[in-house]
């Protein structure tokens, strides 16, 4: 298995959207996907609001991660926020998720981040077990709040 992980290119917005739809399907949230290829292109390659890395196995897209930088006032440093990490089912159990995660840890180190954070659905035990093996600590004392743009 030849695994290559690299940053996404502007002509790969359809592929990125395919990964997003894949994770939405896995999370049983397909109806929530509103993003278009144009949205992805503008957000990632024009505004640079987020970054995407893609894992290829023998030149076939296998997984991706989308992340961006936030800021911790307590740390006084930026942090890496992992929005999505997803591997297509046929490529799972081959260390691809682990390699994507390791790539992001290295990005965080390279960019002097004070921490790396993400959220995980509480029913996704496979993901929870994966993150616990990475020495991640659940932040059970925090509640996520959200206001949708329709409610601004």
C-alpha positions in Angstrom: 0.0 0.0 0.0 1.5 3.3 -1.1 0.0 6.1 1.1 0.5 9.7 0.3 -1.0 12.6 2.3 -0.9 16.1 0.9 -2.8 19.4 0.9 -5.7 19.6 -1.4 -5.5 21.4 -4.7 -8.1 23.9 -6.1 -9.2 21.5 -8.8 -10.2 18.9 -6.1 -13.3 20.7 -4.7 -15.6 18.0 -6.1 -13.5 15.4 -4.3 -13.6 17.4 -1.0 -17.4 17.7 -1.3 -17.5 13.9 -1.8 -15.6 13.4 1.5 -18.0 15.8 3.2 -21.0 13.9 1.9 -19.3 10.7 3.0 -18.9 11.8 6.6 -22.4 13.3 6.6 -23.8 9.9 5.5 -21.7 8.1 8.2 -23.1 10.5 10.8 -26.6 10.1 9.5 -26.7 13.9 8.7 -26.8 13.8 4.9 -29.7 16.2 4.7 -27.6 18.8 6.6 -25.0 19.3 3.8 -25.5 22.6 2.2 -22.0 23.2 0.9 -21.3 23.4 -2.9 -18.1 23.1 -4.8 -18.1 26.9 -5.2 -18.5 27.3 -1.4 -15.5 24.9 -0.8 -13.4 26.6 -3.5 -14.0 30.1 -2.0 -13.6 29.0 1.6 -10.5 27.0 1.2 -8.6 28.5 -1.7 -9.8 32.1 -1.9 -10.6 33.2 1.7 -8.3 30.5 3.2 -10.7 30.0 6.0 -9.8 26.3 6.3 -7.3 23.8 5.0 -7.8 20.3 3.7 -5.4 17.3 3.5 -6.2 14.3 1.4 -4.8 10.7 1.8 -4.3 8.7 -1.3 -3.7 5.0 -1.4 -2.1 3.9 -4.7 -3.3 7.3 -6.2 -6.9 6.6 -5.1 -8.5 9.1 -2.7 -9.0 7.3 0.6 -9.6 9.9 3.4 -9.4 13.5 4.3 -9.2 16.0 7.1 -10.4 19.6 7.2 -9.0 21.9 9.8 -8.5 25.6 10.6 -6.7 27.7 13.2 -8.4 29.2 16.2 -6.9 31.0 19.2 -6.6 30.2 22.9 -6.5 33.2 25.2 -5.4 31.0 28.0 -2.5 29.6 26.0 -1.7 32.9 24.3 -1.3 30.8 21.1 -3.2 29.7 18.1 -4.6 26.2 18.0 -5.4 23.7 15.3 -9.1 22.9 15.2 -10.0 19.6 13.4 -13.4 20.0 11.9 -13.6 16.6 10.0 -11.5 13.5 9.7 -13.0 10.8 7.5 -11.8 7.7 5.7 -13.9 5.9 3.1 -15.1 2.5 4.5 -13.1 0.3 2.1 -9.9 1.9 3.3 -10.6 1.8 7.1 -8.5 -0.4 9.4 -5.3 0.3 7.4 -3.8 3.1 9.5 -5.0 5.9 7.2 -6.9 7.8 9.9 -3.9 7.4 12.2 -1.6 8.9 9.4 -4.0 11.8 8.8 -4.1 12.5 12.5 -0.3 12.3 12.8 0.0 14.7 9.9 -2.2 17.2 11.7 -0.2 16.8 14.9 2.9 17.7 13.0 1.2 20.7 11.4 0.2 21.9 14.9 3.8 21.5 16.1 5.2 23.2 13.0 2.9 26.1 13.4 3.6 26.5 17.2 0.0 25.7 18.2 -0.8 25.5 21.9 -3.3 22.7 21.4 -5.4 20.7 19.0 -9.2 20.4 19.5 -12.2 18.8 17.8 -15.6 17.4 18.7 -16.8 13.9 18.4 -20.3 12.6 18.3 -21.0 10.8 21.6 -22.4 7.7 19.8 -19.3 7.2 17.7 -17.4 4.8 19.9 -14.9 3.9 17.2 -13.8 7.5 16.9 -13.8 8.0 20.7 -11.6 4.9 21.2 -9.3 6.2 18.4 -8.9 9.6 20.0 -8.3 8.1 23.5 -5.5 6.1 22.1 -3.9 9.4 20.9 -3.9 10.6 24.6 -6.8 13.0 23.8 -8.8 14.0 26.8 -12.6 14.4 26.6 -13.8 17.8 27.7 -16.9 16.6 29.5 -17.3 19.8 31.5 -18.0 21.9 28.3 -21.2 22.2 26.4 -21.1 23.1 22.7 -23.5 26.0 21.7 -24.3 27.0 18.2 -26.3 29.7 16.5 -27.1 29.0 12.8 -26.9 31.8 10.3 -30.7 31.7 10.0 -30.9 32.8 13.6 -28.4 35.8 13.4 
